[in-house]
């Protein structure tokens, strides 16, 4: 029950349980109702009013407008994308942050970004999946194109999904936020809820 979960979350906050050091302070939310402080359905102009002129604006398949920005997320350089459906507003957002393979500790780099999302939506339990040769550390696996690590939050109240992922063959962490409208538009259904019994 949402009220009980909220009460537990508030009790934990009152007890002084804080996110780990290095995780940026963000507003805690009970639902995935937008991206980067912009609500789902926001028009292009409101995004540009808030963040300025995009570095690049593209119109892709089916008239989807994609605004690209350069910004800093947790002191890391990022490319940020906003996807806008004609007459529907913003339906998807994404941060892309390159792993620093030279610095090492790619697991720590991934966890820092994952935890940023986790502490934003503390009442939504994530599902995590890792697939890489465990005799390698994660940086080595990524550099060999064999690293996959994904964490996903599903908000059934808005049918929205947040995903933090390093895809196999990539050295980027993607923080992807997709609205229920976007998932419906691309024909993706949420997986059924686990039944406890």
N, C-alpha and C positions, 0 to 999 in steps of 0.2 A: 504494500500500500504506500502510495507516494507520501502521505502525511507522516507515516511512521519513519520512512527513510529520511525525510527532511528533518525530523526531530533528532534522529541519530546523527545526521550530518552536523546539525547545529550544536549538539552536545559535544561532538569531537572538536569543533572549532572553539567552543567555550572552554574546553579542557586544555587549550593551548597547543594542539597538534598543528604544526606548521609544515609547509612544503620544505623539501630539502634546500640547503643553501645553493644558490646559483639559479634557482627557478624564479623567473620574474613574477612579481605580484600582479595578479589579474583579478578581475571581477569573477566571483564564483557564480556559476549559472546552473539552473536545474534542467535546462533544455538547450538543445542545439538549434537556436532560432536565428542564426545568421553567421557571418564570418568577419573576423577582425573588427568587431564593433559595428558592423553594418548589418541591418536586419534583412532577412530574405525578402525579395520583392522590391528592394530599393532601386530607384531609377539610376541610370548612368550619371545623370547630372549631380545627384546627391553624393555619389562616390567621388566624382571629380571635385565637387565643392569641398569635400573633406580632405582628400589626399593630393589635390592639385592635378595638373596635366599629366596624363600617363606618359611613360617613356615610349610606349607603343600602343596603338589601337588596331585591332584586326577584326575583320568580319569573316567568320568561318562558316562551315556547313550549316545550312538551314537558317542563316542570318544571325547566328549567335555572335554577339559582340564580346571580345576579350580585351580587357584593359590590363596592361602590364606596368608594374611599378618596381622600383628598386628600393628596398628598405632594410632595416636592421631588426632581427628577431633575436632576443636574448643575446645581444651584442654580436650576432653573427650576420654577415651579409646574406640577403635573401632576395629572390625574385618573387613577387606577389602577383597573382592573376585573379581577376574578377570576371566571371562569365555571366553575361546578361542576355536573357531571352527577350526578343521583341515583345512588347506589351505585357511582359510578366516581371521584368526587373531582374535583379541579381538572384541567381539560383545556385551558384557554385563559387567557391573561392579556394585558392591554393597558395601555400608558401613552398618554395623550393630552396633548400639549403644544402650546399655541397659539403660532404664530409671531408675533414682535413686528414687525409691518409698519412701524411708525413708526421703529424702530431701524435698519431696513434690513439688508442683508447676509443675506437669507433663505437664500441658498446656504450661507453659513457656519453659520447656525443649524441647517440640515438636516444638514450634514456633521458637526457636533459630535455630534449624536444618532446618526447613522449610524455614526460612528467608535467611539462607545461600544459598540455591538453588535459591530462588526468586531473590536475588540480583545478582546472577551469570547470570541469564537469564531474565533481566528486561523487555524485549520486548515480552516475551511469557506469555500470561495471563494464570494463573493456574485455575484448577477447584478443589474445596475443598468439602469433604464430612466428616461429623462426625456422628457417631451413638453410643450413650451411654446414660445410664440413667442420665438425666440432674439434678436430685436431688442429684447426687453424684458429687464430683469433679473428674477430669480425673484420678488422681492417684488411688482413690478408685475404679473407674470403671475398670481400668486396673488390679488392685489386685483381683477383683472379676471376671476377664476374660470377661468383658463386654465392653471393650473400643475399639472403632475403630475410627481412624482419618487418613484420606488420603488426600494428595494434589498431583495433577498431572499436568505436563506440557507436551504438545504435540507440537513437532517441525515438522510441515508439510513439511518444506524444506528438511529435512533429514529423515523423517518418524520415528524419534527417540522419545522416551518417557523418562521422568524423573518422579519418584514417590517417595514421602516421606510418609511413612505409619507406623502406629502402627496397626497391625491386631488384631482382636478379639481373646482373649486367649493368647496374647503375651505381654511381657514387654519390647520389643525392638523397637526402631525406625529403620526402614530400609530406606536407601537412595538408590534407585534402578535406574540405567541408562541402557536403552535397545536401541540398534541400530535398524534401520529399517530392516537390514538383519536378526537380531535375531528374531524380531517379525514375519517376513515373514517365517523364518525357523520353528517357532513353530505354524504357522498358525493363527496368530492374526492380524486382520485388524484394522486400526485406525477408530474411530467413525467418521461419517460424520461431516463436518464443520457446525457450526450453521449458518443458513442463516438469515441475518438481513433484515428486510423489513418493 
